[in-house]
Structure formats: structure tokens, C-alpha cells
Amino acid sequence: MIPPKVIKFRDFKKVFRSFGIVFKQGKNRGHKRNPHFLMVGKDRAKYPIPGFKNGDDVSRAYVNAARRRFRLWTTDGVSHDEFYGRLS
């Protein structure tokens, strides 16, 4: 399976939540900045991600970096098919 170039933020959250990762919204600094989300794994690994709205696209670079941080990569035993199969 070839990973998609972009996925919707709501799908991004859905997939990572299915692996037990929690999303915490950071505090907003200033009125023009979007709040960031902090992804926290079971082993207390953390990964910050910019604040997106549910319908916004998240690029594959963010998805791949988060997968590596939480050890959800193909070398860790989670194939692309298994990971992206949770989108449905």
C-alpha cells in the first residue's frame, strides 16, 4: 500500500487514538496563533503537532514523524496497511 500524501486531521486523530495515544490541547498564546496539540503515548512519549481544524489536511511528513516517535513504523511491526487500514 502506498500511504496517502495527506489525511484529514479528524482521521489523523482517529488512527492515533486507536493506538492509545492521547491528544492534549496546549494553551493559546496570543490571539492570532493556533493552539498546538501535544500527543502523549502510553510510554509517556510526547510529540507536538500544530493546531489544525478537523477538516484540515495533515501532510504525510507529520504522520510519518509521529509514527516514528510512537514506534508505529514498519520496522517496529506496524505495516502501512495496518496503520492506514484504521482510517475506515
Phi and psi in radians as a Rosetta constraint file:
Dihedral C 1 N 2 CA 2 C 2 CIRCULARHARMONIC -1.663 0.35
Dihedral N 2 CA 2 C 2 N 3 CIRCULARHARMONIC 2.161 0.35
Dihedral C 2 N 3 CA 3 C 3 CIRCULARHARMONIC -1.116 0.35
Dihedral N 3 CA 3 C 3 N 4 CIRCULARHARMONIC 2.508 0.35
Dihedral C 3 N 4 CA 4 C 4 CIRCULARHARMONIC -1.203 0.35
Dihedral N 4 CA 4 C 4 N 5 CIRCULARHARMONIC 2.687 0.35
Dihedral C 4 N 5 CA 5 C 5 CIRCULARHARMONIC -1.238 0.35
Dihedral N 5 CA 5 C 5 N 6 CIRCULARHARMONIC -0.622 0.35
Dihedral C 5 N 6 CA 6 C 6 CIRCULARHARMONIC -2.432 0.35
Dihedral N 6 CA 6 C 6 N 7 CIRCULARHARMONIC 2.625 0.35
Dihedral C 6 N 7 CA 7 C 7 CIRCULARHARMONIC -2.340 0.35
Dihedral N 7 CA 7 C 7 N 8 CIRCULARHARMONIC 2.747 0.35
Dihedral C 7 N 8 CA 8 C 8 CIRCULARHARMONIC -1.225 0.35
Dihedral N 8 CA 8 C 8 N 9 CIRCULARHARMONIC 2.593 0.35
Dihedral C 8 N 9 CA 9 C 9 CIRCULARHARMONIC -1.087 0.35
Dihedral N 9 CA 9 C 9 N 10 CIRCULARHARMONIC -0.624 0.35
Dihedral C 9 N 10 CA 10 C 10 CIRCULARHARMONIC -1.131 0.35
Dihedral N 10 CA 10 C 10 N 11 CIRCULARHARMONIC -0.619 0.35
Dihedral C 10 N 11 CA 11 C 11 CIRCULARHARMONIC -1.259 0.35
Dihedral N 11 CA 11 C 11 N 12 CIRCULARHARMONIC -0.640 0.35
Dihedral C 11 N 12 CA 12 C 12 CIRCULARHARMONIC -1.008 0.35
Dihedral N 12 CA 12 C 12 N 13 CIRCULARHARMONIC -0.831 0.35
Dihedral C 12 N 13 CA 13 C 13 CIRCULARHARMONIC -1.139 0.35
Dihedral N 13 CA 13 C 13 N 14 CIRCULARHARMONIC -0.707 0.35
Dihedral C 13 N 14 CA 14 C 14 CIRCULARHARMONIC -1.063 0.35
Dihedral N 14 CA 14 C 14 N 15 CIRCULARHARMONIC -0.782 0.35
Dihedral C 14 N 15 CA 15 C 15 CIRCULARHARMONIC -1.161 0.35
Dihedral N 15 CA 15 C 15 N 16 CIRCULARHARMONIC -0.818 0.35
Dihedral C 15 N 16 CA 16 C 16 CIRCULARHARMONIC -1.222 0.35
Dihedral N 16 CA 16 C 16 N 17 CIRCULARHARMONIC -0.579 0.35
Dihedral C 16 N 17 CA 17 C 17 CIRCULARHARMONIC -1.148 0.35
Dihedral N 17 CA 17 C 17 N 18 CIRCULARHARMONIC -0.541 0.35
Dihedral C 17 N 18 CA 18 C 18 CIRCULARHARMONIC -1.178 0.35
Dihedral N 18 CA 18 C 18 N 19 CIRCULARHARMONIC -0.330 0.35
Dihedral C 18 N 19 CA 19 C 19 CIRCULARHARMONIC -1.681 0.35
Dihedral N 19 CA 19 C 19 N 20 CIRCULARHARMONIC 0.129 0.35
Dihedral C 19 N 20 CA 20 C 20 CIRCULARHARMONIC 1.535 0.35
Dihedral N 20 CA 20 C 20 N 21 CIRCULARHARMONIC 0.337 0.35
Dihedral C 20 N 21 CA 21 C 21 CIRCULARHARMONIC -1.673 0.35
Dihedral N 21 CA 21 C 21 N 22 CIRCULARHARMONIC 2.341 0.35
Dihedral C 21 N 22 CA 22 C 22 CIRCULARHARMONIC -1.788 0.35
Dihedral N 22 CA 22 C 22 N 23 CIRCULARHARMONIC 2.483 0.35
Dihedral C 22 N 23 CA 23 C 23 CIRCULARHARMONIC -1.846 0.35
Dihedral N 23 CA 23 C 23 N 24 CIRCULARHARMONIC 2.167 0.35
Dihedral C 23 N 24 CA 24 C 24 CIRCULARHARMONIC -2.061 0.35
Dihedral N 24 CA 24 C 24 N 25 CIRCULARHARMONIC 2.316 0.35
Dihedral C 24 N 25 CA 25 C 25 CIRCULARHARMONIC -1.521 0.35
Dihedral N 25 CA 25 C 25 N 26 CIRCULARHARMONIC 2.256 0.35
Dihedral C 25 N 26 CA 26 C 26 CIRCULARHARMONIC -1.353 0.35
Dihedral N 26 CA 26 C 26 N 27 CIRCULARHARMONIC 2.986 0.35
Dihedral C 26 N 27 CA 27 C 27 CIRCULARHARMONIC -1.327 0.35
Dihedral N 27 CA 27 C 27 N 28 CIRCULARHARMONIC 2.542 0.35
Dihedral C 27 N 28 CA 28 C 28 CIRCULARHARMONIC -1.517 0.35
Dihedral N 28 CA 28 C 28 N 29 CIRCULARHARMONIC 2.248 0.35
Dihedral C 28 N 29 CA 29 C 29 CIRCULARHARMONIC -1.917 0.35
Dihedral N 29 CA 29 C 29 N 30 CIRCULARHARMONIC 1.935 0.35
Dihedral C 29 N 30 CA 30 C 30 CIRCULARHARMONIC 1.541 0.35
Dihedral N 30 CA 30 C 30 N 31 CIRCULARHARMONIC 2.794 0.35
Dihedral C 30 N 31 CA 31 C 31 CIRCULARHARMONIC -1.534 0.35
Dihedral N 31 CA 31 C 31 N 32 CIRCULARHARMONIC -0.220 0.35
Dihedral C 31 N 32 CA 32 C 32 CIRCULARHARMONIC -1.753 0.35
Dihedral N 32 CA 32 C 32 N 33 CIRCULARHARMONIC -0.191 0.35
Dihedral C 32 N 33 CA 33 C 33 CIRCULARHARMONIC -1.619 0.35
Dihedral N 33 CA 33 C 33 N 34 CIRCULARHARMONIC 2.521 0.35
Dihedral C 33 N 34 CA 34 C 34 CIRCULARHARMONIC -1.454 0.35
Dihedral N 34 CA 34 C 34 N 35 CIRCULARHARMONIC 2.447 0.35
Dihedral C 34 N 35 CA 35 C 35 CIRCULARHARMONIC -1.188 0.35
Dihedral N 35 CA 35 C 35 N 36 CIRCULARHARMONIC 2.529 0.35
Dihedral C 35 N 36 CA 36 C 36 CIRCULARHARMONIC -1.564 0.35
Dihedral N 36 CA 36 C 36 N 37 CIRCULARHARMONIC 2.725 0.35
Dihedral C 36 N 37 CA 37 C 37 CIRCULARHARMONIC -1.833 0.35
Dihedral N 37 CA 37 C 37 N 38 CIRCULARHARMONIC 2.548 0.35
Dihedral C 37 N 38 CA 38 C 38 CIRCULARHARMONIC -2.004 0.35
Dihedral N 38 CA 38 C 38 N 39 CIRCULARHARMONIC 2.083 0.35
Dihedral C 38 N 39 CA 39 C 39 CIRCULARHARMONIC -1.570 0.35
Dihedral N 39 CA 39 C 39 N 40 CIRCULARHARMONIC 2.258 0.35
Dihedral C 39 N 40 CA 40 C 40 CIRCULARHARMONIC -2.187 0.35
Dihedral N 40 CA 40 C 40 N 41 CIRCULARHARMONIC 2.193 0.35
Dihedral C 40 N 41 CA 41 C 41 CIRCULARHARMONIC -1.614 0.35
Dihedral N 41 CA 41 C 41 N 42 CIRCULARHARMONIC 3.096 0.35
Dihedral C 41 N 42 CA 42 C 42 CIRCULARHARMONIC -1.118 0.35
Dihedral N 42 CA 42 C 42 N 43 CIRCULARHARMONIC -0.597 0.35
Dihedral C 42 N 43 CA 43 C 43 CIRCULARHARMONIC -1.577 0.35
Dihedral N 43 CA 43 C 43 N 44 CIRCULARHARMONIC 0.335 0.35
Dihedral C 43 N 44 CA 44 C 44 CIRCULARHARMONIC 1.169 0.35
Dihedral N 44 CA 44 C 44 N 45 CIRCULARHARMONIC 0.294 0.35
Dihedral C 44 N 45 CA 45 C 45 CIRCULARHARMONIC -1.226 0.35
Dihedral N 45 CA 45 C 45 N 46 CIRCULARHARMONIC 2.468 0.35
Dihedral C 45 N 46 CA 46 C 46 CIRCULARHARMONIC -2.185 0.35
Dihedral N 46 CA 46 C 46 N 47 CIRCULARHARMONIC 2.590 0.35
Dihedral C 46 N 47 CA 47 C 47 CIRCULARHARMONIC -2.588 0.35
Dihedral N 47 CA 47 C 47 N 48 CIRCULARHARMONIC 2.093 0.35
Dihedral C 47 N 48 CA 48 C 48 CIRCULARHARMONIC -1.437 0.35
Dihedral N 48 CA 48 C 48 N 49 CIRCULARHARMONIC 2.560 0.35
Dihedral C 48 N 49 CA 49 C 49 CIRCULARHARMONIC -2.441 0.35
Dihedral N 49 CA 49 C 49 N 50 CIRCULARHARMONIC 2.460 0.35
Dihedral C 49 N 50 CA 50 C 50 CIRCULARHARMONIC -1.030 0.35
Dihedral N 50 CA 50 C 50 N 51 CIRCULARHARMONIC 2.691 0.35
Dihedral C 50 N 51 CA 51 C 51 CIRCULARHARMONIC -1.292 0.35
Dihedral N 51 CA 51 C 51 N 52 CIRCULARHARMONIC 2.017 0.35
Dihedral C 51 N 52 CA 52 C 52 CIRCULARHARMONIC -1.934 0.35
Dihedral N 52 CA 52 C 52 N 53 CIRCULARHARMONIC 2.788 0.35
Dihedral C 52 N 53 CA 53 C 53 CIRCULARHARMONIC -1.559 0.35
Dihedral N 53 CA 53 C 53 N 54 CIRCULARHARMONIC 2.841 0.35
Dihedral C 53 N 54 CA 54 C 54 CIRCULARHARMONIC -1.027 0.35
Dihedral N 54 CA 54 C 54 N 55 CIRCULARHARMONIC -0.557 0.35
Dihedral C 54 N 55 CA 55 C 55 CIRCULARHARMONIC -1.561 0.35
Dihedral N 55 CA 55 C 55 N 56 CIRCULARHARMONIC -0.049 0.35
Dihedral C 55 N 56 CA 56 C 56 CIRCULARHARMONIC -1.323 0.35
Dihedral N 56 CA 56 C 56 N 57 CIRCULARHARMONIC 2.697 0.35
Dihedral C 56 N 57 CA 57 C 57 CIRCULARHARMONIC -1.531 0.35
Dihedral N 57 CA 57 C 57 N 58 CIRCULARHARMONIC 2.418 0.35
Dihedral C 57 N 58 CA 58 C 58 CIRCULARHARMONIC -1.934 0.35
Dihedral N 58 CA 58 C 58 N 59 CIRCULARHARMONIC 2.201 0.35
Dihedral C 58 N 59 CA 59 C 59 CIRCULARHARMONIC -1.281 0.35
Dihedral N 59 CA 59 C 59 N 60 CIRCULARHARMONIC 2.812 0.35
Dihedral C 59 N 60 CA 60 C 60 CIRCULARHARMONIC -1.089 0.35
Dihedral N 60 CA 60 C 60 N 61 CIRCULARHARMONIC -0.476 0.35
Dihedral C 60 N 61 CA 61 C 61 CIRCULARHARMONIC -1.080 0.35
Dihedral N 61 CA 61 C 61 N 62 CIRCULARHARMONIC -0.759 0.35
Dihedral C 61 N 62 CA 62 C 62 CIRCULARHARMONIC -1.155 0.35
Dihedral N 62 CA 62 C 62 N 63 CIRCULARHARMONIC -0.709 0.35
Dihedral C 62 N 63 CA 63 C 63 CIRCULARHARMONIC -1.120 0.35
Dihedral N 63 CA 63 C 63 N 64 CIRCULARHARMONIC -0.819 0.35
Dihedral C 63 N 64 CA 64 C 64 CIRCULARHARMONIC -1.131 0.35
Dihedral N 64 CA 64 C 64 N 65 CIRCULARHARMONIC -0.710 0.35
Dihedral C 64 N 65 CA 65 C 65 CIRCULARHARMONIC -1.131 0.35
Dihedral N 65 CA 65 C 65 N 66 CIRCULARHARMONIC -0.730 0.35
Dihedral C 65 N 66 CA 66 C 66 CIRCULARHARMONIC -1.175 0.35
Dihedral N 66 CA 66 C 66 N 67 CIRCULARHARMONIC -0.670 0.35
Dihedral C 66 N 67 CA 67 C 67 CIRCULARHARMONIC -1.092 0.35
Dihedral N 67 CA 67 C 67 N 68 CIRCULARHARMONIC -0.717 0.35
Dihedral C 67 N 68 CA 68 C 68 CIRCULARHARMONIC -1.170 0.35
Dihedral N 68 CA 68 C 68 N 69 CIRCULARHARMONIC -0.705 0.35
Dihedral C 68 N 69 CA 69 C 69 CIRCULARHARMONIC -1.109 0.35
Dihedral N 69 CA 69 C 69 N 70 CIRCULARHARMONIC -0.672 0.35
Dihedral C 69 N 70 CA 70 C 70 CIRCULARHARMONIC -1.703 0.35
Dihedral N 70 CA 70 C 70 N 71 CIRCULARHARMONIC 0.240 0.35
Dihedral C 70 N 71 CA 71 C 71 CIRCULARHARMONIC 0.974 0.35
Dihedral N 71 CA 71 C 71 N 72 CIRCULARHARMONIC 0.899 0.35
Dihedral C 71 N 72 CA 72 C 72 CIRCULARHARMONIC -2.036 0.35
Dihedral N 72 CA 72 C 72 N 73 CIRCULARHARMONIC 0.518 0.35
Dihedral C 72 N 73 CA 73 C 73 CIRCULARHARMONIC -1.650 0.35
Dihedral N 73 CA 73 C 73 N 74 CIRCULARHARMONIC 2.958 0.35
Dihedral C 73 N 74 CA 74 C 74 CIRCULARHARMONIC -1.101 0.35
Dihedral N 74 CA 74 C 74 N 75 CIRCULARHARMONIC -0.596 0.35
Dihedral C 74 N 75 CA 75 C 75 CIRCULARHARMONIC -1.246 0.35
Dihedral N 75 CA 75 C 75 N 76 CIRCULARHARMONIC -0.294 0.35
Dihedral C 75 N 76 CA 76 C 76 CIRCULARHARMONIC -1.651 0.35
Dihedral N 76 CA 76 C 76 N 77 CIRCULARHARMONIC 0.014 0.35
Dihedral C 76 N 77 CA 77 C 77 CIRCULARHARMONIC 1.789 0.35
Dihedral N 77 CA 77 C 77 N 78 CIRCULARHARMONIC 0.080 0.35
Dihedral C 77 N 78 CA 78 C 78 CIRCULARHARMONIC -1.940 0.35
Dihedral N 78 CA 78 C 78 N 79 CIRCULARHARMONIC 1.870 0.35
Dihedral C 78 N 79 CA 79 C 79 CIRCULARHARMONIC -1.303 0.35
Dihedral N 79 CA 79 C 79 N 80 CIRCULARHARMONIC 2.879 0.35
Dihedral C 79 N 80 CA 80 C 80 CIRCULARHARMONIC -1.063 0.35
Dihedral N 80 CA 80 C 80 N 81 CIRCULARHARMONIC -0.685 0.35
Dihedral C 80 N 81 CA 81 C 81 CIRCULARHARMONIC -1.106 0.35
Dihedral N 81 CA 81 C 81 N 82 CIRCULARHARMONIC -0.736 0.35
Dihedral C 81 N 82 CA 82 C 82 CIRCULARHARMONIC -1.186 0.35
Dihedral N 82 CA 82 C 82 N 83 CIRCULARHARMONIC -0.718 0.35
Dihedral C 82 N 83 CA 83 C 83 CIRCULARHARMONIC -1.200 0.35
Dihedral N 83 CA 83 C 83 N 84 CIRCULARHARMONIC -0.956 0.35
Dihedral C 83 N 84 CA 84 C 84 CIRCULARHARMONIC -1.345 0.35
Dihedral N 84 CA 84 C 84 N 85 CIRCULARHARMONIC -0.243 0.35
Dihedral C 84 N 85 CA 85 C 85 CIRCULARHARMONIC -1.195 0.35
Dihedral N 85 CA 85 C 85 N 86 CIRCULARHARMONIC -0.321 0.35
Dihedral C 85 N 86 CA 86 C 86 CIRCULARHARMONIC -1.414 0.35
Dihedral N 86 CA 86 C 86 N 87 CIRCULARHARMONIC -0.027 0.35
Dihedral C 86 N 87 CA 87 C 87 CIRCULARHARMONIC -1.215 0.35
Dihedral N 87 CA 87 C 87 N 88 CIRCULARHARMONIC -0.543 0.35
